[in-house]
Amino acid sequence: MEDGTYEVEECRGVLRVYSDGTIVRSTKPSFEVPIHDDGSILWKDVVFEAMHNLQLRLYKPAFPTSTAKLPVFYYIHGGGFCIGSRTWPNCQNYCFKLALELQAVVISPDYGLAPENRLPAAIEDGYAAVKWLQDQAMSEEPDMWLTDVADFSRVFISGDSAGGNIAHNLAVRLKAGSVELDPVRVRGYVYLLPFFGGTIRTTFEAEGPKEAFLNIELIDRFWRLSIPIGSTTDHPLVNPFGPNSPNLEKIDLDPILVIVGGCDLLKDRAIEYANKLKKYGKKIEYVEFEGQQHGFFTINPNSDPSKKLMLIIKKFIQDNSS
């Protein structure tokens, strides 16, 4: 720039940070794909946190296959805590698919993005999005669009990448039984290629494919922009096994399903998470999709691995609904 300022950080073409602290966000999504809105799913936006005008997008099948009330499935978008939105076409298309295939009410919340809103903002906003559901369940004037079809006793919280990190932190905060959300009952959590970090590189972070969709430079950049100033990637919200992280062995947790891609540089951290929690006696399932990259299910939602993932999620919901 003419005044001597220069670009310091750039994320997927939609976020730029300059040397004078200026932050410029594009209104365009990183992933320009057509939206497949064929009328089979009804959807609308709702403000869940008025102070920051945070919204969530609700989805439900237009023609449910059953007269019974539907499970509620949170889908928290990814983007390294720095980019992404419930409105992005890749997110919207996946939510259409989730609502239809799972026959569920899908809730896709936005959350404050970094660097304007560094952690713990995203975790607090995720918590607020879940508390909003409790408010609906207890309201004397609820939104019938939601309450007529939603089974508040069968709630599942999933998240993609950074959203998977949020799901983990909610699982730890709400603990088994999610008593503080009563009458809402969380039955399980789904971490879709969760975004965990740590100061020590894992083997696959160090030696995995340099051309990975989520490469090591971008991973480092996302953390640089999102962790609290003065913190490291061993922060308790970033590294589940950091020096100051809560001892997960001593916390009762609801069932967890961890999904990873074989080509995802983050996979070692998810494998370590699943192995440790299994050793601690937690109810945890782990599925690795060989040869798949970070975000494979939103990038290619009709691929065979994505279809198989949907069936695995569906079974997880069925197995943990009673």
Salt bridges, closest charged atoms under 4 A:
GLU7 OE1 - ARG16 NE 3.00
GLU9 OE1 - ARG221 NE 3.69
GLU9 OE2 - ARG224 NE 2.76
ASP45 OD1 - ARG57 NE 2.65
ASP45 OD1 - ARG86 NE 3.22
GLU49 OE1 - HIS52 ND1 2.70
ASP110 OD1 - HIS77 NE2 3.67
ASP110 OD2 - ARG86 NH1 2.57
GLU116 OE2 - ARG25 NE 2.77
GLU124 OE1 - ARG173 NH1 3.19
ASP143 OD2 - LYS44 NZ 2.52
ASP151 OD2 - ARG154 NE 2.93
GLU205 OE2 - ARG269 NE 2.77
ASP220 OD2 - ARG201 NH2 2.65
ASP254 OD1 - ARG185 NH1 3.49
ASP264 OD2 - HIS294 ND1 2.86
GLU272 OE2 - LYS276 NZ 3.30
GLU288 OE2 - LYS267 NZ 3.54
ASP319 OD2 - LYS315 NZ 2.65
